[in-house]
Amino acid sequence: MNQLHQSIVAQNIPASSLRAFIPFAEEAKKNGTTVYHLNIGDPDIKMPQVMYDFLRGWNKNPVPYSHSQGEPALINSLLGYYSKIGFPFVQYNNIQVTLGGSEALLWIMLSVCDPGDEIIAFEPYYTNYNSYAVVAQAKIVGITTHIDNGFHLPSREEIEKRITPKTRAILFSNPSNPTGTVYTEEELDMIVDIAREHGLYIVSDEVYREFVYNGSKAISMLKYAQSMPDQVLVVDSMSKRYSLCGARLGCIVSLNTELMSVFLRFGQARLSAGTIGQRVAAKLSEVGDDYFRDIIVEYDKRQKIIVDGMARIDGVVCSKPEGAFYVIVKLPIDDAEDFTKWLLTDFSDNGETVMVAPASGFYNTPGMGKDEIRIAYVLNSEALQRSVEILKKGLEMYKTAREA
Amino acid sequence: MNQLHQSIVAQNIPASSLRAFIPFAEEAKKNGTTVYHLNIGDPDIKMPQVMYDFLRGWNKNPVPYSHSQGEPALINSLLGYYSKIGFPFVQYNNIQVTLGGSEALLWIMLSVCDPGDEIIAFEPYYTNYNSYAVVAQAKIVGITTHIDNGFHLPSREEIEKRITPKTRAILFSNPSNPTGTVYTEEELDMIVDIAREHGLYIVSDEVYREFVYNGSKAISMLKYAQSMPDQVLVVDSMSKRYSLCGARLGCIVSLNTELMSVFLRFGQARLSAGTIGQRVAAKLSEVGDDYFRDIIVEYDKRQKIIVDGMARIDGVVCSKPEGAFYVIVKLPIDDAEDFTKWLLTDFSDNGETVMVAPASGFYNTPGMGKDEIRIAYVLNSEALQRSVEILKKGLEMYKTAREA
C-alpha cells in the first residue's frame, strides 16, 4: 500500500505572512474596536465611471468563455495603452491576459525555471513571489536593499557575486511593493547590462506603473524590449490602476515569441480569464488622463500624511516613497510582529487601533526587517491622520508595557 | 554566460488539441460559410435570472479582492447546495473556491504528486488533465475504456495492474467529459476499494453533476467522503451548472483538513477568485429546482437528436450518453483529424458546415480514438438537426473524395 502522499510543493507553499494576525483583527472588531487597515493594498479609489457604467449595463447571458489569450477588445485596448505610454511596437501577440499579476508571475517562473534554478530578487520584495517559486521549485536569491538609501539597488558587484550557473532571471517590482522605490534609469541600465552579460531574463513587475509622485515617472522595462526582445518580460495588472483588484486581471507583455506561445498554452490549460472583468477593463481605452491625475494627487497627499507624521515620532525612520502606495517604516522596537499583534490584542485608543504588516515577511534573509513594518496608504486622509496618531500612542504604550 | 532557459514544463505544456483547427474554421467563416460548433462545451442556456439580475444591479465600486478561501456568501450558498443534494456534513472549511475547475485540478495535482509520480485516469479523458500534469511534472497513466460498453470501467484487475509504487491518485470525471458516461454505484464502489487497498486519492471531477438523463442521478464521491475523509477530493464548477463559464468559478470539496489548508495557501498566493462572479454565483441559493428540470429536458431532447440522427448514418457507432452534454461517435473513416479539417476547408452544404472535436486528443495511448469524434450538443434542436444532416452528407462526400 502506498502512503497518501503530499508533494514537496504542498509541504512548502507558504501561508500568507499576514494570516496569523487576521484572527486578532477579527477578535478586536468583535470587541467593538475600530481597526484601520494599513496592512493591505486594496485601493479605496473608485474605478473609472465608464467601466462601472459598462458593468451595470451588462447584457450578455450566458457568460461565455473568453479567448485563452484574452478578450480581443481588452487586448486591443491594451495595445492602445502601451502605444500611448511610448511603446507602439507592442503587437497583439506580445500580450497574454492573465488572472491577475499573480498568474503572470507563476507562469513566468514555471517557464524559465526548472527545479533548483534560481531567481534574483531585491529584498524586501512582494511576499507571494515566494509562493510562485515554491510551485516552480525554484529558489529566490534575495539581495538586500536598505532603508538608508530608500531601498535603491546595491552595486553591480554586489549583484553579480550572487549569480550562479543556475540563475535564470532578475525579478523586481517597479514602483516597488513594499518599499515604494522607483528605480532610476541608471539602475535599470545596470540591470540590463548584467542580464545581457549573464544571459538572464528580466522580469519587471510594473503593476504600480502610474503611481509615481513628484511629477516623476517610472521607467518601464518595455523601453529595453526591442534591444533585448527575448529577455524582457513585463508583468502588468489592472488591479491597482483601475481599482479592479477583484476582477483578477493582469497580463504579460514580451517580444519573446517562443515564451509568448508557452504562455498561451498555459492559458489554454485554464481556458480563459474572466469574461465580465475583461470586457469591463477593455473600457480602459476610454479612461481620460484626468482619472490618473486626480488619483496621483490624492495618493501624494496621503503619502505626505504618513511620511511626515511618522517622521515626527521619536526614533522612527521612514523612507520617502517615490511610488506605489506603500512605505517601509523602521520602528524603535525589537519585534514588529509582536508589536503588530499587541496593537490588535492589547491596545486601543478611544476604541480604535491599526493593523500594519510586519516587514520581516518581505525579506528572504532570516532576521532581516524585524524592526520594520509596511504601511499601505489606501485610506482617506482623515483615517490616515488618525492612524499616525494611534501608532504614535501605541509605540509609547508598547515601550512602557514591554519594559514593565 | 548562462543560456536563456526554458523549463521542462515550458517545453512540454501542450497546445489545445483543437487549436490547430480553429484557423480553418475562421477561414471558412471569412468565406461566408456558417459553421455549427459542435466542438466545445460552452453552453447556450441562459444563467438563472436571479444571477443575471444581481449582476446588472451591481453596486460595489471599487471591486475589492475577495477572501482567499472564497467569498463567504458563495461558500455559504455552496454549503446549502451540498446539504440539499445529500451531504449536510460538509463544513465551511471543507470548501475552497477556485478559478474554475481548472485551478482546482492544477492545485490537486501539484499537491499530491511530486515530479515522476503517477495518476491513473480513464481514457478518453478531458484533455487539459494533461496540461496540469505537465505543470506538476506528473505522469497520467491512461486506462482505456471502450465505446462498445459505453465507456464504462474495465475490471478491477485491469486497473490494479497499472498501479505502481508511484501511483498517487485515480482521476475521473463523472458524468464524463468527453464520453457522457455516468458511473454506476458498483463502479464507484470498486474504485473506492482499490483506493483503500492501495492508499490512493480519488479525484472526482463532478462539474456536470446535474446533467444526467433518463431520470437517473450521478453519484457524487462525497457519498464516500465520511468513510475515507483524507482520500476523497471532489472538483466542482459553476461553469456548466449555471452557464457561467466565463466567470471562472469552481471549488474543491474535501474532508482532508491538511490538504484543505494547502489549497488555502495556494489561494493566498493568487489572492482571490473573481469577486463579481462569486457574488453573482452566491445567488445559487435562490435558484429553483425548475431551472435544472427545464435544462435537463432540453439537453435530453438534444441528446436524442444527435444520438438517433447519428445512429441512422451508415457505419456510424454512437454510444448513448448518460450524462454531461458530450457524446463520442465512431465514424466509418480512418482519420477523424483529417475529416475534421476537411469539413472546414473542402466542404459545405448550402453554405454550412460543422466543426467537431477529433477524439484522439482525449486519449493518452498513441493511436487510440483515430476514428472517433466528440460532439458537444450545446446548440438548439434545429441547429443540431441540421448538423446531423451536414455530417451525414459530409461523410458521404468525404469517402468519395478520399477514395478518388
Interface residues (C-beta under 8 A of the other chain):
Chain A: M1 N2 Q3 L4 H5 Q6 S7 I8 V9 A10 I13 P14 A15 S16 R19 I40 D42 P43 D44 I45 K46 M47 Y52 L55 R56 G57 W58 N59 N61 P62 V63 P64 Y65 S66 S68 L99 G100 S102 E103 L106 L110 S111 V112 C113 D114 P115 D117 N128 S131 Y132 V135 A136 P165 T167 R168 E197 H198 G199 L200 Y201 D230 Q231 S243 L244 C245 G246 A247 R248 E258 L259 V262 L264 R265 F266 Q268 A269 R270 L271 S272 A273 G274 T275 I276 G277
Chain B: M1 N2 Q3 L4 H5 Q6 S7 I8 V9 A10 I13 P14 A15 S16 R19 I40 D42 P43 D44 I45 K46 M47 Y52 L55 R56 G57 W58 N59 N61 P62 V63 P64 Y65 S66 S68 L99 G100 S102 E103 L106 L110 S111 V112 C113 D114 P115 D117 N128 S131 Y132 V135 A136 P165 T167 R168 E197 H198 G199 L200 Y201 D230 Q231 S243 L244 C245 G246 A247 R248 E258 L259 V262 L264 R265 F266 Q268 A269 R270 L271 S272 A273 G274 T275 I276 G277
